[in-house]
Amino acid sequence: MAKVGSIHKAKTALFSRDYFASIIITGLRREKLGAITIEDAMREGFDDLVSYKEGWKKINGSWEPNSVVYVVSFELKERYDLSTDKTAITISRSSQNWDAEKVRPSYAH
């Protein structure tokens, strides 16, 4: 699981071998999936909560608002040249927040 202060390589697809950047975890908290705000959804790259929920269901199979998720906040540390660097671990979720179990771009589970 991600820890505040840890550095991870990031990729856009779970089974991809191409890491595009390294990120540093700046925050980690638990909350109910249904607590996501429009601002959170927009940080994840969605226009509204409806689109976010549809995206979540497409990835995770269902929307269960009472499920507890981890919200993982991070900052970009370094961008990579995709043609040369292909190592490390994966975190999965959005552009400012990611998933470890079930993350909502700012979340992990």
Biopython code that builds the backbone (N, CA, C, O; Angstrom):
import numpy as np
from Bio.PDB.StructureBuilder import StructureBuilder

atoms = [
    (1, "MET", "N", (0.844, -1.190, 0.000)),
    (1, "MET", "CA", (0.000, 0.000, 0.000)),
    (1, "MET", "C", (0.878, 1.237, 0.000)),
    (1, "MET", "O", (1.994, 1.214, 0.518)),
    (2, "ALA", "N", (0.386, 2.292, -0.567)),
    (2, "ALA", "CA", (1.109, 3.557, -0.642)),
    (2, "ALA", "C", (1.257, 4.180, 0.741)),
    (2, "ALA", "O", (0.371, 4.062, 1.588)),
    (3, "LYS", "N", (2.382, 4.841, 0.954)),
    (3, "LYS", "CA", (2.619, 5.552, 2.208)),
    (3, "LYS", "C", (3.017, 6.984, 1.883)),
    (3, "LYS", "O", (3.691, 7.236, 0.885)),
    (4, "VAL", "N", (2.599, 7.923, 2.728)),
    (4, "VAL", "CA", (2.944, 9.321, 2.520)),
    (4, "VAL", "C", (4.467, 9.447, 2.480)),
    (4, "VAL", "O", (5.171, 8.910, 3.335)),
    (5, "GLY", "N", (4.957, 10.162, 1.476)),
    (5, "GLY", "CA", (6.386, 10.357, 1.298)),
    (5, "GLY", "C", (7.035, 9.351, 0.371)),
    (5, "GLY", "O", (8.168, 9.553, -0.065)),
    (6, "SER", "N", (6.323, 8.245, 0.056)),
    (6, "SER", "CA", (6.910, 7.247, -0.834)),
    (6, "SER", "C", (6.815, 7.708, -2.287)),
    (6, "SER", "O", (5.940, 8.489, -2.659)),
    (7, "ILE", "N", (7.739, 7.199, -3.087)),
    (7, "ILE", "CA", (7.807, 7.560, -4.504)),
    (7, "ILE", "C", (7.474, 6.314, -5.322)),
    (7, "ILE", "O", (7.954, 5.218, -5.032)),
    (8, "HIS", "N", (6.641, 6.503, -6.351)),
    (8, "HIS", "CA", (6.195, 5.392, -7.190)),
    (8, "HIS", "C", (6.247, 5.794, -8.647)),
    (8, "HIS", "O", (6.121, 6.971, -8.982)),
    (9, "LYS", "N", (6.434, 4.809, -9.513)),
    (9, "LYS", "CA", (6.326, 5.045, -10.942)),
    (9, "LYS", "C", (4.858, 4.912, -11.322)),
    (9, "LYS", "O", (4.138, 4.080, -10.770)),
    (10, "ALA", "N", (4.424, 5.724, -12.254)),
    (10, "ALA", "CA", (3.016, 5.764, -12.650)),
    (10, "ALA", "C", (2.850, 5.375, -14.112)),
    (10, "ALA", "O", (3.698, 5.670, -14.954)),
    (11, "LYS", "N", (1.728, 4.699, -14.392)),
    (11, "LYS", "CA", (1.381, 4.350, -15.761)),
    (11, "LYS", "C", (-0.118, 4.515, -15.940)),
    (11, "LYS", "O", (-0.862, 4.557, -14.960)),
    (12, "THR", "N", (-0.559, 4.608, -17.172)),
    (12, "THR", "CA", (-1.972, 4.881, -17.432)),
    (12, "THR", "C", (-2.826, 3.632, -17.531)),
    (12, "THR", "O", (-4.052, 3.725, -17.468)),
    (13, "ALA", "N", (-2.216, 2.466, -17.685)),
    (13, "ALA", "CA", (-2.980, 1.222, -17.801)),
    (13, "ALA", "C", (-2.351, 0.159, -16.914)),
    (13, "ALA", "O", (-1.128, 0.044, -16.839)),
    (14, "LEU", "N", (-3.191, -0.615, -16.245)),
    (14, "LEU", "CA", (-2.727, -1.605, -15.290)),
    (14, "LEU", "C", (-1.676, -2.553, -15.858)),
    (14, "LEU", "O", (-0.664, -2.803, -15.202)),
    (15, "PHE", "N", (-1.886, -3.080, -17.047)),
    (15, "PHE", "CA", (-0.974, -4.070, -17.599)),
    (15, "PHE", "C", (0.055, -3.491, -18.559)),
    (15, "PHE", "O", (0.776, -4.239, -19.219)),
    (16, "SER", "N", (0.131, -2.181, -18.642)),
    (16, "SER", "CA", (1.117, -1.532, -19.489)),
    (16, "SER", "C", (2.508, -1.692, -18.889)),
    (16, "SER", "O", (2.655, -1.819, -17.673)),
    (17, "ARG", "N", (3.506, -1.685, -19.727)),
    (17, "ARG", "CA", (4.897, -1.717, -19.264)),
    (17, "ARG", "C", (5.534, -0.342, -19.356)),
    (17, "ARG", "O", (6.712, -0.170, -19.044)),
    (18, "ASP", "N", (4.755, 0.624, -19.783)),
    (18, "ASP", "CA", (5.271, 1.971, -19.987)),
    (18, "ASP", "C", (4.925, 2.888, -18.830)),
    (18, "ASP", "O", (3.756, 3.209, -18.619)),
    (19, "TYR", "N", (5.924, 3.310, -18.083)),
    (19, "TYR", "CA", (5.748, 4.265, -16.982)),
    (19, "TYR", "C", (6.010, 5.650, -17.532)),
    (19, "TYR", "O", (7.006, 5.867, -18.222)),
    (20, "PHE", "N", (5.128, 6.591, -17.236)),
    (20, "PHE", "CA", (5.272, 7.923, -17.803)),
    (20, "PHE", "C", (5.834, 8.940, -16.827)),
    (20, "PHE", "O", (6.240, 10.028, -17.236)),
    (21, "ALA", "N", (5.865, 8.600, -15.524)),
    (21, "ALA", "CA", (6.329, 9.578, -14.535)),
    (21, "ALA", "C", (6.586, 8.902, -13.201)),
    (21, "ALA", "O", (6.194, 7.757, -12.975)),
    (22, "SER", "N", (7.249, 9.633, -12.330)),
    (22, "SER", "CA", (7.310, 9.203, -10.933)),
    (22, "SER", "C", (6.510, 10.224, -10.133)),
    (22, "SER", "O", (6.499, 11.415, -10.441)),
    (23, "ILE", "N", (5.842, 9.724, -9.098)),
    (23, "ILE", "CA", (5.018, 10.579, -8.251)),
    (23, "ILE", "C", (5.420, 10.376, -6.796)),
    (23, "ILE", "O", (5.949, 9.328, -6.427)),
    (24, "ILE", "N", (5.166, 11.377, -5.986)),
    (24, "ILE", "CA", (5.404, 11.261, -4.552)),
    (24, "ILE", "C", (4.057, 11.372, -3.851)),
    (24, "ILE", "O", (3.290, 12.298, -4.113)),
    (25, "ILE", "N", (3.772, 10.431, -2.964)),
    (25, "ILE", "CA", (2.502, 10.419, -2.235)),
    (25, "ILE", "C", (2.535, 11.532, -1.192)),
    (25, "ILE", "O", (3.436, 11.583, -0.354)),
    (26, "THR", "N", (1.546, 12.420, -1.250)),
    (26, "THR", "CA", (1.492, 13.565, -0.328)),
    (26, "THR", "C", (0.385, 13.450, 0.709)),
    (26, "THR", "O", (0.381, 14.183, 1.698)),
    (27, "GLY", "N", (-0.546, 12.544, 0.492)),
    (27, "GLY", "CA", (-1.645, 12.381, 1.448)),
    (27, "GLY", "C", (-2.349, 11.056, 1.255)),
    (27, "GLY", "O", (-2.370, 10.502, 0.156)),
    (28, "LEU", "N", (-2.927, 10.553, 2.334)),
    (28, "LEU", "CA", (-3.651, 9.291, 2.291)),
    (28, "LEU", "C", (-4.721, 9.329, 3.368)),
    (28, "LEU", "O", (-4.437, 9.577, 4.540)),
    (29, "ARG", "N", (-5.975, 9.075, 2.944)),
    (29, "ARG", "CA", (-7.069, 9.035, 3.918)),
    (29, "ARG", "C", (-8.131, 8.064, 3.428)),
    (29, "ARG", "O", (-8.180, 7.725, 2.246)),
    (30, "ARG", "N", (-8.981, 7.619, 4.351)),
    (30, "ARG", "CA", (-10.101, 6.732, 4.025)),
    (30, "ARG", "C", (-11.387, 7.540, 4.047)),
    (30, "ARG", "O", (-11.568, 8.434, 4.874)),
    (31, "GLU", "N", (-12.261, 7.211, 3.131)),
    (31, "GLU", "CA", (-13.595, 7.807, 3.151)),
    (31, "GLU", "C", (-14.530, 6.950, 2.316)),
    (31, "GLU", "O", (-14.087, 6.072, 1.575)),
    (32, "LYS", "N", (-15.823, 7.208, 2.438)),
    (32, "LYS", "CA", (-16.807, 6.468, 1.654)),
    (32, "LYS", "C", (-16.761, 6.947, 0.211)),
    (32, "LYS", "O", (-16.619, 8.139, -0.060)),
    (33, "LEU", "N", (-16.883, 6.007, -0.697)),
    (33, "LEU", "CA", (-16.867, 6.319, -2.120)),
    (33, "LEU", "C", (-17.898, 7.396, -2.457)),
    (33, "LEU", "O", (-17.623, 8.287, -3.261)),
    (34, "GLY", "N", (-19.067, 7.317, -1.856)),
    (34, "GLY", "CA", (-20.137, 8.269, -2.129)),
    (34, "GLY", "C", (-19.871, 9.679, -1.643)),
    (34, "GLY", "O", (-20.656, 10.584, -1.926)),
    (35, "ALA", "N", (-18.772, 9.888, -0.912)),
    (35, "ALA", "CA", (-18.434, 11.227, -0.411)),
    (35, "ALA", "C", (-17.726, 12.074, -1.460)),
    (35, "ALA", "O", (-17.412, 13.236, -1.201)),
    (36, "ILE", "N", (-17.469, 11.517, -2.635)),
    (36, "ILE", "CA", (-16.771, 12.274, -3.678)),
    (36, "ILE", "C", (-17.569, 13.514, -4.053)),
    (36, "ILE", "O", (-18.794, 13.472, -4.162)),
    (37, "THR", "N", (-16.867, 14.602, -4.246)),
    (37, "THR", "CA", (-17.495, 15.875, -4.621)),
    (37, "THR", "C", (-17.293, 16.134, -6.109)),
    (37, "THR", "O", (-16.503, 15.452, -6.762)),
    (38, "ILE", "N", (-17.999, 17.106, -6.635)),
    (38, "ILE", "CA", (-17.814, 17.491, -8.034)),
    (38, "ILE", "C", (-16.375, 17.944, -8.263)),
    (38, "ILE", "O", (-15.807, 17.682, -9.324)),
    (39, "GLU", "N", (-15.783, 18.618, -7.285)),
    (39, "GLU", "CA", (-14.388, 19.061, -7.404)),
    (39, "GLU", "C", (-13.449, 17.864, -7.505)),
    (39, "GLU", "O", (-12.510, 17.868, -8.301)),
    (40, "ASP", "N", (-13.711, 16.830, -6.688)),
    (40, "ASP", "CA", (-12.907, 15.603, -6.756)),
    (40, "ASP", "C", (-13.041, 14.965, -8.141)),
    (40, "ASP", "O", (-12.044, 14.579, -8.751)),
    (41, "ALA", "N", (-14.264, 14.856, -8.628)),
    (41, "ALA", "CA", (-14.514, 14.246, -9.934)),
    (41, "ALA", "C", (-13.803, 15.019, -11.040)),
    (41, "ALA", "O", (-13.252, 14.418, -11.962)),
    (42, "MET", "N", (-13.813, 16.333, -10.952)),
    (42, "MET", "CA", (-13.147, 17.157, -11.960)),
    (42, "MET", "C", (-11.629, 16.984, -11.893)),
    (42, "MET", "O", (-10.965, 16.979, -12.929)),
    (43, "ARG", "N", (-11.074, 16.841, -10.685)),
    (43, "ARG", "CA", (-9.634, 16.573, -10.564)),
    (43, "ARG", "C", (-9.282, 15.235, -11.196)),
    (43, "ARG", "O", (-8.157, 15.027, -11.652)),
    (44, "GLU", "N", (-10.250, 14.335, -11.217)),
    (44, "GLU", "CA", (-10.043, 13.034, -11.814)),
    (44, "GLU", "C", (-10.223, 13.065, -13.331)),
    (44, "GLU", "O", (-10.023, 12.053, -14.003)),
    (45, "GLY", "N", (-10.601, 14.227, -13.870)),
    (45, "GLY", "CA", (-10.736, 14.371, -15.310)),
    (45, "GLY", "C", (-12.145, 14.221, -15.845)),
    (45, "GLY", "O", (-12.341, 14.117, -17.056)),
    (46, "PHE", "N", (-13.134, 14.208, -14.956)),
    (46, "PHE", "CA", (-14.527, 14.076, -15.369)),
    (46, "PHE", "C", (-15.224, 15.426, -15.302)),
    (46, "PHE", "O", (-14.816, 16.306, -14.544)),
    (47, "ASP", "N", (-16.281, 15.586, -16.100)),
    (47, "ASP", "CA", (-17.024, 16.847, -16.130)),
    (47, "ASP", "C", (-18.011, 16.985, -14.984)),
    (47, "ASP", "O", (-18.335, 18.098, -14.570)),
    (48, "ASP", "N", (-18.492, 15.850, -14.466)),
    (48, "ASP", "CA", (-19.499, 15.885, -13.415)),
    (48, "ASP", "C", (-19.514, 14.559, -12.660)),
    (48, "ASP", "O", (-18.784, 13.631, -13.008)),
    (49, "LEU", "N", (-20.347, 14.476, -11.631)),
    (49, "LEU", "CA", (-20.416, 13.256, -10.817)),
    (49, "LEU", "C", (-21.016, 12.074, -11.575)),
    (49, "LEU", "O", (-20.609, 10.931, -11.364)),
    (50, "VAL", "N", (-21.973, 12.340, -12.449)),
    (50, "VAL", "CA", (-22.591, 11.265, -13.227)),
    (50, "VAL", "C", (-21.533, 10.586, -14.096)),
    (50, "VAL", "O", (-21.465, 9.358, -14.144)),
    (51, "SER", "N", (-20.716, 11.373, -14.777)),
    (51, "SER", "CA", (-19.654, 10.816, -15.620)),
    (51, "SER", "C", (-18.638, 10.052, -14.785)),
    (51, "SER", "O", (-18.154, 8.997, -15.195)),
    (52, "TYR", "N", (-18.318, 10.586, -13.615)),
    (52, "TYR", "CA", (-17.365, 9.917, -12.726)),
    (52, "TYR", "C", (-17.904, 8.540, -12.303)),
    (52, "TYR", "O", (-17.191, 7.538, -12.354)),
    (53, "LYS", "N", (-19.171, 8.516, -11.888)),
    (53, "LYS", "CA", (-19.781, 7.253, -11.462)),
    (53, "LYS", "C", (-19.803, 6.240, -12.601)),
    (53, "LYS", "O", (-19.545, 5.057, -12.381)),
    (54, "GLU", "N", (-20.106, 6.691, -13.809)),
    (54, "GLU", "CA", (-20.111, 5.797, -14.968)),
    (54, "GLU", "C", (-18.706, 5.241, -15.211)),
    (54, "GLU", "O", (-18.536, 4.052, -15.480)),
    (55, "GLY", "N", (-17.705, 6.117, -15.112)),
    (55, "GLY", "CA", (-16.322, 5.676, -15.278)),
    (55, "GLY", "C", (-15.918, 4.678, -14.204)),
    (55, "GLY", "O", (-15.251, 3.686, -14.495)),
    (56, "TRP", "N", (-16.321, 4.936, -12.963)),
    (56, "TRP", "CA", (-16.016, 4.030, -11.853)),
    (56, "TRP", "C", (-16.624, 2.651, -12.111)),
    (56, "TRP", "O", (-15.964, 1.626, -11.939)),
    (57, "LYS", "N", (-17.901, 2.644, -12.529)),
    (57, "LYS", "CA", (-18.590, 1.372, -12.789)),
    (57, "LYS", "C", (-17.932, 0.610, -13.935)),
    (57, "LYS", "O", (-17.846, -0.617, -13.895)),
    (58, "LYS", "N", (-17.472, 1.323, -14.944)),
    (58, "LYS", "CA", (-16.813, 0.674, -16.076)),
    (58, "LYS", "C", (-15.532, -0.026, -15.612)),
    (58, "LYS", "O", (-15.222, -1.123, -16.078)),
    (59, "ILE", "N", (-14.797, 0.598, -14.706)),
    (59, "ILE", "CA", (-13.537, 0.037, -14.215)),
    (59, "ILE", "C", (-13.764, -1.012, -13.131)),
    (59, "ILE", "O", (-13.135, -2.070, -13.153)),
    (60, "ASN", "N", (-14.661, -0.727, -12.179)),
    (60, "ASN", "CA", (-14.823, -1.561, -10.990)),
    (60, "ASN", "C", (-16.070, -2.444, -10.982)),
    (60, "ASN", "O", (-16.237, -3.261, -10.075)),
    (61, "GLY", "N", (-16.940, -2.295, -11.967)),
    (61, "GLY", "CA", (-18.109, -3.163, -12.067)),
    (61, "GLY", "C", (-19.381, -2.639, -11.427)),
    (61, "GLY", "O", (-20.475, -2.928, -11.911)),
    (62, "SER", "N", (-19.262, -1.878, -10.356)),
    (62, "SER", "CA", (-20.462, -1.343, -9.700)),
    (62, "SER", "C", (-20.102, -0.091, -8.910)),
    (62, "SER", "O", (-18.934, 0.176, -8.627)),
    (63, "TRP", "N", (-21.124, 0.657, -8.566)),
    (63, "TRP", "CA", (-20.977, 1.861, -7.740)),
    (63, "TRP", "C", (-21.630, 1.558, -6.403)),
    (63, "TRP", "O", (-22.851, 1.420, -6.326)),
    (64, "GLU", "N", (-20.839, 1.455, -5.363)),
    (64, "GLU", "CA", (-21.357, 1.186, -4.026)),
    (64, "GLU", "C", (-20.926, 2.329, -3.127)),
    (64, "GLU", "O", (-19.833, 2.290, -2.563)),
    (65, "PRO", "N", (-21.774, 3.357, -2.981)),
    (65, "PRO", "CA", (-21.402, 4.590, -2.288)),
    (65, "PRO", "C", (-20.975, 4.408, -0.834)),
    (65, "PRO", "O", (-20.280, 5.265, -0.289)),
    (66, "ASN", "N", (-21.376, 3.316, -0.200)),
    (66, "ASN", "CA", (-20.975, 3.094, 1.193)),
    (66, "ASN", "C", (-19.648, 2.351, 1.331)),
    (66, "ASN", "O", (-19.154, 2.152, 2.441)),
    (67, "SER", "N", (-19.074, 1.943, 0.199)),
    (67, "SER", "CA", (-17.763, 1.285, 0.239)),
    (67, "SER", "C", (-16.714, 2.283, 0.712)),
    (67, "SER", "O", (-16.729, 3.454, 0.331)),
    (68, "VAL", "N", (-15.807, 1.797, 1.546)),
    (68, "VAL", "CA", (-14.715, 2.655, 2.018)),
    (68, "VAL", "C", (-13.545, 2.510, 1.056)),
    (68, "VAL", "O", (-13.131, 1.400, 0.722)),
    (69, "VAL", "N", (-13.023, 3.644, 0.619)),
    (69, "VAL", "CA", (-11.882, 3.681, -0.300)),
    (69, "VAL", "C", (-10.775, 4.512, 0.323)),
    (69, "VAL", "O", (-11.020, 5.277, 1.257)),
    (70, "TYR", "N", (-9.568, 4.369, -0.184)),
    (70, "TYR", "CA", (-8.453, 5.215, 0.225)),
    (70, "TYR", "C", (-8.323, 6.333, -0.793)),
    (70, "TYR", "O", (-8.358, 6.089, -1.999)),
    (71, "VAL", "N", (-8.177, 7.526, -0.324)),
    (71, "VAL", "CA", (-7.941, 8.675, -1.185)),
    (71, "VAL", "C", (-6.449, 8.954, -1.114)),
    (71, "VAL", "O", (-5.917, 9.292, -0.057)),
    (72, "VAL", "N", (-5.784, 8.811, -2.246)),
    (72, "VAL", "CA", (-4.340, 8.992, -2.303)),
    (72, "VAL", "C", (-4.044, 10.252, -3.106)),
    (72, "VAL", "O", (-4.387, 10.342, -4.285)),
    (73, "SER", "N", (-3.409, 11.216, -2.465)),
    (73, "SER", "CA", (-3.012, 12.446, -3.150)),
    (73, "SER", "C", (-1.536, 12.348, -3.488)),
    (73, "SER", "O", (-0.758, 11.755, -2.742)),
    (74, "PHE", "N", (-1.151, 12.936, -4.625)),
    (74, "PHE", "CA", (0.255, 12.865, -5.011)),
    (74, "PHE", "C", (0.644, 14.066, -5.849)),
    (74, "PHE", "O", (-0.205, 14.801, -6.352)),
    (75, "GLU", "N", (1.938, 14.246, -5.984)),
    (75, "GLU", "CA", (2.497, 15.289, -6.844)),
    (75, "GLU", "C", (3.424, 14.630, -7.849)),
    (75, "GLU", "O", (4.048, 13.607, -7.567)),
    (76, "LEU", "N", (3.501, 15.231, -9.015)),
    (76, "LEU", "CA", (4.422, 14.771, -10.040)),
    (76, "LEU", "C", (5.846, 15.058, -9.587)),
    (76, "LEU", "O", (6.166, 16.186, -9.210)),
    (77, "LYS", "N", (6.688, 14.052, -9.623)),
    (77, "LYS", "CA", (8.094, 14.229, -9.267)),
    (77, "LYS", "C", (8.937, 14.380, -10.527)),
    (77, "LYS", "O", (9.788, 15.265, -10.611)),
    (78, "GLU", "N", (8.694, 13.506, -11.509)),
    (78, "GLU", "CA", (9.498, 13.518, -12.725)),
    (78, "GLU", "C", (8.745, 12.853, -13.866)),
    (78, "GLU", "O", (8.063, 11.851, -13.652)),
    (79, "ARG", "N", (8.858, 13.394, -15.079)),
    (79, "ARG", "CA", (8.287, 12.781, -16.279)),
    (79, "ARG", "C", (9.368, 11.932, -16.937)),
    (79, "ARG", "O", (10.549, 12.276, -16.878)),
    (80, "TYR", "N", (8.965, 10.807, -17.573)),
    (80, "TYR", "CA", (9.917, 9.913, -18.226)),
    (80, "TYR", "C", (9.772, 9.932, -19.736)),
    (80, "TYR", "O", (8.729, 10.287, -20.287)),
    (81, "ASP", "N", (10.849, 9.538, -20.378)),
    (81, "ASP", "CA", (10.830, 9.254, -21.807)),
    (81, "ASP", "C", (10.323, 7.820, -21.924)),
    (81, "ASP", "O", (11.025, 6.889, -21.532)),
    (82, "LEU", "N", (9.131, 7.629, -22.447)),
    (82, "LEU", "CA", (8.513, 6.302, -22.493)),
    (82, "LEU", "C", (9.312, 5.275, -23.283)),
    (82, "LEU", "O", (9.112, 4.073, -23.107)),
    (83, "SER", "N", (10.202, 5.720, -24.139)),
    (83, "SER", "CA", (10.959, 4.769, -24.945)),
    (83, "SER", "C", (12.123, 4.139, -24.185)),
    (83, "SER", "O", (12.709, 3.174, -24.677)),
    (84, "THR", "N", (12.486, 4.654, -22.991)),
    (84, "THR", "CA", (13.670, 4.146, -22.311)),
    (84, "THR", "C", (13.440, 3.554, -20.928)),
    (84, "THR", "O", (14.193, 2.660, -20.541)),
    (85, "ASP", "N", (12.441, 3.998, -20.151)),
    (85, "ASP", "CA", (12.303, 3.567, -18.767)),
    (85, "ASP", "C", (11.054, 2.707, -18.575)),
    (85, "ASP", "O", (9.937, 3.179, -18.785)),
    (86, "LYS", "N", (11.239, 1.442, -18.176)),
    (86, "LYS", "CA", (10.100, 0.531, -18.034)),
    (86, "LYS", "C", (10.211, -0.328, -16.781)),
    (86, "LYS", "O", (10.095, -1.551, -16.866)),
    (87, "THR", "N", (10.434, 0.288, -15.614)),
    (87, "THR", "CA", (10.562, -0.504, -14.395)),
    (87, "THR", "C", (9.681, 0.051, -13.292)),
    (87, "THR", "O", (9.169, 1.163, -13.420)),
    (88, "ALA", "N", (9.489, -0.698, -12.207)),
    (88, "ALA", "CA", (8.857, -0.263, -10.961)),
    (88, "ALA", "C", (7.506, -0.839, -10.638)),
    (88, "ALA", "O", (7.061, -1.806, -11.256)),
    (89, "ILE", "N", (6.847, -0.228, -9.652)),
    (89, "ILE", "CA", (5.561, -0.715, -9.182)),
    (89, "ILE", "C", (4.434, 0.147, -9.728)),
    (89, "ILE", "O", (4.670, 1.190, -10.337)),
    (90, "THR", "N", (3.236, -0.292, -9.506)),
    (90, "THR", "CA", (2.074, 0.421, -10.042)),
    (90, "THR", "C", (1.161, 0.942, -8.961)),
    (90, "THR", "O", (0.902, 0.278, -7.957)),
    (91, "ILE", "N", (0.684, 2.138, -9.190)),
    (91, "ILE", "CA", (-0.413, 2.693, -8.404)),
    (91, "ILE", "C", (-1.467, 2.984, -9.442)),
    (91, "ILE", "O", (-1.125, 3.289, -10.585)),
    (92, "SER", "N", (-2.717, 2.902, -9.096)),
    (92, "SER", "CA", (-3.684, 3.084, -10.132)),
    (92, "SER", "C", (-4.807, 4.024, -9.734)),
    (92, "SER", "O", (-5.429, 3.841, -8.688)),
    (93, "ARG", "N", (-5.069, 5.010, -10.545)),
    (93, "ARG", "CA", (-6.191, 5.948, -10.410)),
    (93, "ARG", "C", (-5.943, 7.256, -11.114)),
    (93, "ARG", "O", (-5.378, 7.179, -12.204)),
    (94, "SER", "N", (-6.265, 8.396, -10.677)),
    (94, "SER", "CA", (-6.304, 9.590, -11.500)),
    (94, "SER", "C", (-5.059, 10.427, -11.536)),
    (94, "SER", "O", (-4.003, 9.988, -11.080)),
    (95, "SER", "N", (-5.159, 11.622, -12.067)),
    (95, "SER", "CA", (-3.995, 12.454, -12.301)),
    (95, "SER", "C", (-3.480, 13.167, -11.065)),
    (95, "SER", "O", (-2.345, 13.642, -11.092)),
    (96, "GLN", "N", (-4.203, 13.268, -10.037)),
    (96, "GLN", "CA", (-3.720, 13.830, -8.789)),
    (96, "GLN", "C", (-3.963, 12.874, -7.630)),
    (96, "GLN", "O", (-3.561, 13.158, -6.502)),
    (97, "ASN", "N", (-4.605, 11.765, -7.889)),
    (97, "ASN", "CA", (-4.959, 10.795, -6.844)),
    (97, "ASN", "C", (-5.048, 9.402, -7.445)),
    (97, "ASN", "O", (-5.492, 9.261, -8.584)),
    (98, "TRP", "N", (-4.637, 8.361, -6.710)),
    (98, "TRP", "CA", (-4.614, 7.024, -7.281)),
    (98, "TRP", "C", (-5.121, 5.921, -6.365)),
    (98, "TRP", "O", (-5.339, 6.171, -5.180)),
    (99, "ASP", "N", (-5.316, 4.718, -6.870)),
    (99, "ASP", "CA", (-5.884, 3.563, -6.188)),
    (99, "ASP", "C", (-4.873, 2.484, -5.846)),
    (99, "ASP", "O", (-4.014, 2.139, -6.658)),
    (100, "ALA", "N", (-4.981, 1.968, -4.666)),
    (100, "ALA", "CA", (-4.119, 0.869, -4.253)),
    (100, "ALA", "C", (-4.960, -0.367, -4.053)),
    (100, "ALA", "O", (-4.485, -1.477, -4.287)),
    (101, "GLU", "N", (-6.173, -0.209, -3.636)),
    (101, "GLU", "CA", (-7.111, -1.310, -3.524)),
    (101, "GLU", "C", (-8.266, -0.959, -4.413)),
    (101, "GLU", "O", (-8.594, -1.662, -5.369)),
    (102, "LYS", "N", (-8.862, 0.134, -4.074)),
    (102, "LYS", "CA", (-9.891, 0.738, -4.908)),
    (102, "LYS", "C", (-9.710, 2.197, -4.692)),
    (102, "LYS", "O", (-10.050, 2.747, -3.645)),
    (103, "VAL", "N", (-9.180, 2.802, -5.679)),
    (103, "VAL", "CA", (-8.872, 4.215, -5.550)),
    (103, "VAL", "C", (-9.829, 4.978, -6.411)),
    (103, "VAL", "O", (-10.285, 4.491, -7.445)),
    (104, "ARG", "N", (-10.123, 6.137, -5.995)),
    (104, "ARG", "CA", (-10.841, 7.023, -6.887)),
    (104, "ARG", "C", (-9.806, 8.081, -7.198)),
    (104, "ARG", "O", (-9.308, 8.701, -6.259)),
    (105, "PRO", "N", (-9.460, 8.324, -8.388)),
    (105, "PRO", "CA", (-8.304, 9.108, -8.794)),
    (105, "PRO", "C", (-7.599, 9.841, -7.690)),
    (105, "PRO", "O", (-6.479, 10.322, -7.864)),
    (106, "SER", "N", (-8.200, 9.921, -6.644)),
    (106, "SER", "CA", (-7.554, 10.503, -5.492)),
    (106, "SER", "C", (-7.669, 9.418, -4.447)),
    (106, "SER", "O", (-7.290, 9.610, -3.292)),
    (107, "TYR", "N", (-8.188, 8.290, -4.853)),
    (107, "TYR", "CA", (-8.504, 7.216, -3.933)),
    (107, "TYR", "C", (-7.842, 5.911, -4.268)),
    (107, "TYR", "O", (-7.565, 5.611, -5.429)),
    (108, "ALA", "N", (-7.597, 5.151, -3.254)),
    (108, "ALA", "CA", (-7.114, 3.787, -3.442)),
    (108, "ALA", "C", (-7.958, 2.868, -2.587)),
    (108, "ALA", "O", (-8.612, 3.335, -1.654)),
    (109, "HIS", "N", (-7.967, 1.630, -2.862)),
    (109, "HIS", "CA", (-8.749, 0.683, -2.035)),
    (109, "HIS", "C", (-7.956, -0.541, -1.783)),
    (109, "HIS", "O", (-8.431, -1.457, -1.111)),
]
sb = StructureBuilder()
sb.init_structure("model")
sb.init_model(0)
sb.init_chain("A")
sb.init_seg("    ")
for serial, (resi, resn, name, xyz) in enumerate(atoms, 1):
    if name == "N":
        sb.init_residue(resn, " ", resi, " ")
    sb.init_atom(name, np.array(xyz, "f"), 0.0, 1.0, " ", f" {name:<3s}", serial, name[0])
structure = sb.get_structure()
